[in-house]
Amino acid sequence: MKFPQFERNFWIICFALFFFIVSFNIIIPELNDYLSGLYQKGEYLKGLIIFLFSLSAAISRPFSGKLSDYIGRKKVMLIGAFIATVVCLIYPISSLIGGLSGMIFFLILRFVHGFSAGFLPTGATAMVTDILPAEKRSLGMGIWGTFISVGFGAGQILASWITTSGSINLLFFVAAGMAFITLLIVMTLKETLPKPEPFKFKHLKVKFTDVFDPPVMPAATVMFLSCVSTGILFVLAQEVSTFLDLNKGYFFGFYVLSTVFVRLFGSRISDTIGRRKTLIIGLFFMAGSMICLAFTRDITMFTISAIIFGLSTGLNSPTVFTWTADLSHIDRRGIGAGTVFIALELGIMLGSFSTIFTYDNTFDSISLAAAIGTGCSFLAIIYLFWHLKYRESKT
């Protein structure tokens, strides 16, 4: 695998996504404690931290997807990076306000922050799809996904260290700095949309087909069901780490090691056996990870769960996006990417929101919370077996 296989724009996008993913992931492990510290009853609303972020991201996807097909991929990415920078700088005001008002202000910021994730990855995915030739699409998506996974893990691992060495406010400022670096990197990109148009308010008018692009719905369905587990883990991983007296980024540290291994050395699997069969394998790993989490009572089972989850996402994530690229019409790649990202956000929303009802801040309640993710993984497997038998696909 040599760098010259891909053009300059591809590598710029990879590094931009790395810093962006670090930016919003570096604060996640500390937000549960931060919310509890703002307001005593906030500890029962931990699921809202991820839910509100994902809600606004999902709301913005139809607009960002359509805008990227009209005004350009680069401009959509710049909007996302700018929002992330500003919101991260404002987070510390929540602690100055304090109490119930501070908690409400913080949750509003979480909602606004989600718009950044609704814009930047959508534009980036459309641009990557433009750049990658069909014969290199699976490999390219695997490399791109590796940068995202490393950023994800780096943010999660660094969070506790920065907070302990400095403060939670320092963590917010570091996140803002990472988002600003993303903004600078995106500025160097060359637009790939052939004929970008000036912004017009009519571009904000969306129809049903701008929200859910019919050809990519099979990939979106799998994305939705698989991301329920991700939403659950966003809430529970740092909670279990606290129970076991571990770094709050412990789970995602092992997750990154295994998912990077799969993406670097198994990125062509879906080209060989097909997208759907690859996803079935990945989803079995995901179900196994959630089962291990349900039975976690010590560091060994927790580590196994993290490693298996990494294997799962290392197969699932690039395969879903490659399948999306296969299914998308050339003139609707932004909308197609937006559809799959909406499914991602809805899955994370369902998973994180479910913990409000299944997780009561005790170790024993983790089993019930994890069972939701296990069930959704098996539903996705059943759907793919049905799709293989009764539906034709490009792969």
Residue pairs with C-beta under 8 A, 6 or more apart in sequence:
1 139
1 143
1 264
3 11
5 136
5 139
6 131
6 132
6 136
6 140
6 143
7 131
8 190
9 127
9 131
9 189
9 190
9 192
10 128
10 131
10 132
10 140
10 144
12 185
12 186
12 188
12 189
13 124
13 127
13 128
13 131
13 144
13 189
14 143
14 144
14 147
15 147
15 185
16 77
16 81
16 120
16 124
16 182
16 185
16 186
16 189
17 120
17 121
17 124
17 144
17 147
17 148
17 151
18 147
18 148
18 150
18 151
19 151
19 178
19 179
19 181
19 182
19 185
20 80
20 81
20 84
20 116
20 120
20 121
20 151
20 178
20 179
20 182
21 147
21 148
21 151
21 152
21 155
22 151
22 152
22 154
22 155
22 158
22 175
22 178
23 84
23 88
23 155
23 175
23 176
23 178
23 179
23 182
24 53
24 84
24 113
24 116
24 117
24 155
24 175
24 179
25 151
25 152
25 154
25 155
25 156
25 159
26 154
26 155
26 156
26 158
26 159
26 162
26 171
26 174
26 175
26 178
27 88
27 91
27 155
27 159
27 171
27 172
27 175
28 49
28 50
28 155
28 156
28 159
28 234
28 238
29 156
29 159
29 160
29 237
29 238
29 241
29 248
29 249
30 159
30 160
30 163
30 168
30 171
30 248
31 49
32 43
32 46
32 49
32 235
32 238
32 239
34 94
34 95
34 106
34 168
35 42
35 43
35 45
35 46
35 49
35 103
35 106
36 42
36 43
36 46
37 95
38 94
38 95
38 98
38 99
38 102
38 103
38 106
39 99
39 100
39 102
39 103
42 103
43 361
44 356
44 361
45 103
45 107
45 356
46 235
46 355
46 356
46 359
47 235
47 352
47 353
47 354
47 355
47 356
47 359
48 107
48 110
48 352
48 353
48 356
49 107
49 110
49 235
49 352
50 231
50 234
50 235
50 348
50 349
50 352
51 231
51 349
51 352
51 353
52 107
52 110
52 111
52 114
53 110
53 111
53 113
53 114
53 117
54 114
54 231
54 345
54 346
54 348
54 349
54 352
55 111
55 114
55 345
55 349
56 111
56 112
56 113
56 114
56 115
56 118
57 114
57 115
57 117
57 118
57 341
57 345
58 118
58 341
58 342
58 345
58 346
58 349
59 115
59 118
60 114
60 115
60 118
60 119
61 118
61 122
61 211
61 338
61 339
61 341
61 342
61 345
62 206
62 210
62 211
62 335
62 338
62 342
63 118
63 204
63 206
64 76
64 79
64 80
64 118
64 119
64 122
64 123
64 334
64 338
65 122
65 126
65 210
65 334
65 335
65 336
65 337
65 338
65 339
65 341
66 203
66 204
66 206
66 210
66 334
66 335
66 338
67 75
67 76
67 199
67 203
67 204
67 334
68 76
68 122
68 123
68 126
68 127
68 193
68 334
68 337
68 338
69 126
69 193
69 331
69 332
69 333
69 334
69 335
70 196
70 197
70 200
70 203
71 196
71 197
71 198
71 199
71 203
72 191
72 193
72 196
73 123
73 124
73 126
73 127
73 130
73 189
73 191
73 192
73 193
73 334
74 123
74 127
74 186
74 189
74 190
74 191
75 123
75 196
75 199
76 119
76 120
76 122
76 123
76 334
77 119
77 120
77 123
77 124
77 127
77 186
77 189
78 183
78 186
78 187
79 119
79 120
80 115
80 116
80 117
80 118
80 119
80 120
80 121
80 122
80 123
81 116
81 120
81 179
81 180
81 182
81 183
81 186
82 116
82 183
83 112
83 113
83 115
83 116
83 119
84 113
84 116
84 120
84 175
84 176
84 179
84 182
85 176
85 179
85 180
85 183
87 109
87 112
87 113
87 116
88 113
88 172
88 173
88 175
88 176
88 179
89 172
89 173
89 176
90 109
91 106
91 109
91 169
91 172
91 175
92 168
92 169
92 172
92 173
93 105
94 102
94 103
94 105
94 106
94 109
95 102
95 168
95 169
96 102
97 105
114 345
116 179
117 345
118 341
118 345
120 182
120 186
121 341
122 334
122 337
122 338
122 341
123 334
125 321
125 324
125 337
125 340
125 341
126 333
126 334
126 337
127 189
127 192
128 140
128 141
128 144
129 137
129 324
129 325
129 328
129 333
129 337
130 192
130 193
130 333
131 140
131 192
132 140
132 141
132 325
134 326
137 322
137 325
137 326
138 267
138 268
138 270
138 271
138 318
138 319
138 322
139 267
139 268
139 271
141 267
141 318
141 319
141 321
141 322
141 325
142 263
142 264
142 266
142 267
142 268
142 318
143 263
143 264
143 267
144 318
145 263
145 314
145 317
145 318
145 321
146 260
146 263
146 264
148 317
149 255
149 256
149 259
149 260
149 263
149 310
149 313
149 314
149 317
150 256
150 260
152 252
152 255
152 256
153 249
153 252
153 253
153 255
153 256
153 257
154 256
155 249
156 248
156 249
156 251
156 252
156 253
157 247
157 249
157 252
157 253
158 249
159 171
159 248
159 249
160 247
160 248
160 249
161 247
162 170
162 171
162 174
163 170
163 171
197 203
209 335
210 335
210 338
211 338
211 339
211 342
212 220
212 339
212 342
213 328
213 332
213 335
213 336
213 338
213 339
215 327
215 328
215 329
215 336
216 324
216 327
216 328
216 336
216 339
216 340
217 339
218 323
218 327
218 387
218 391
218 393
219 275
219 320
219 321
219 323
219 324
219 327
219 340
220 324
220 339
220 340
220 342
220 343
221 343
221 380
221 383
222 279
222 283
222 316
222 320
222 380
222 383
222 384
223 320
223 340
223 343
223 344
223 347
224 343
224 344
224 346
224 347
225 347
225 376
225 377
225 379
225 380
225 383
226 282
226 283
226 286
226 312
226 316
226 320
226 347
226 376
226 377
226 380
227 343
227 344
227 345
227 346
227 347
227 348
227 351
228 347
228 348
228 350
228 351
228 354
228 372
228 373
228 376
228 377
229 286
229 289
229 290
229 309
229 351
229 373
229 374
229 376
229 377
230 313
230 347
230 348
230 351
231 347
231 348
231 349
231 350
231 351
231 352
231 353
231 354
232 290
232 351
232 352
232 354
232 355
232 369
232 370
232 372
232 373
233 251
233 293
233 309
233 351
233 373
234 348
234 351
234 352
235 351
235 352
235 355
235 359
235 369
236 293
236 355
236 359
236 366
236 369
236 370
237 248
237 251
237 252
237 306
238 248
238 249
238 251
239 359
239 361
239 366
240 251
240 293
240 296
240 302
240 363
240 366
241 247
241 248
241 249
241 250
241 251
241 302
242 248
243 363
244 250
244 298
244 299
244 302
246 299
246 302
247 253
250 302
250 306
251 302
251 305
251 306
251 309
252 306
253 306
254 303
254 306
254 307
254 310
255 306
255 307
255 309
255 310
255 313
256 310
257 307
257 310
258 306
258 307
258 308
258 309
258 310
258 311
258 314
259 310
259 311
259 313
259 314
260 310
260 314
261 310
261 314
262 310
262 311
262 314
262 315
263 314
263 318
266 314
266 315
267 318
269 278
269 315
269 319
270 278
270 318
270 319
270 322
270 323
270 395
274 395
275 319
275 320
275 322
275 323
275 326
275 393
275 395
276 323
276 384
276 387
276 388
276 393
276 395
277 388
278 315
278 319
279 315
279 316
279 319
279 320
279 323
279 380
279 384
280 381
280 384
280 385
281 315
282 311
282 312
282 313
282 314
282 315
282 316
282 319
283 312
283 316
283 377
283 378
283 380
283 381
283 384
284 377
284 381
285 308
285 309
285 311
285 312
285 315
286 308
286 309
286 312
286 313
286 316
286 373
286 377
287 374
287 377
287 378
287 381
288 308
288 312
289 305
289 306
289 308
289 309
289 312
290 305
290 370
290 371
290 373
290 374
290 377
291 370
291 374
292 301
292 302
292 304
292 305
292 308
293 301
293 302
293 305
293 366
293 370
293 373
294 366
294 367
294 370
294 371
294 374
295 301
295 367
296 302
296 305
296 366
297 363
320 340
321 337
321 340
323 393
323 395
324 336
324 337
324 339
324 340
325 333
325 336
326 394
326 395
327 336
327 393
327 394
328 335
328 336
328 337
329 336
347 376
351 372
351 373
351 376
354 369
354 372
355 369
358 365
358 368
358 369
358 371
358 372
359 365
359 366
359 368
359 369
387 393
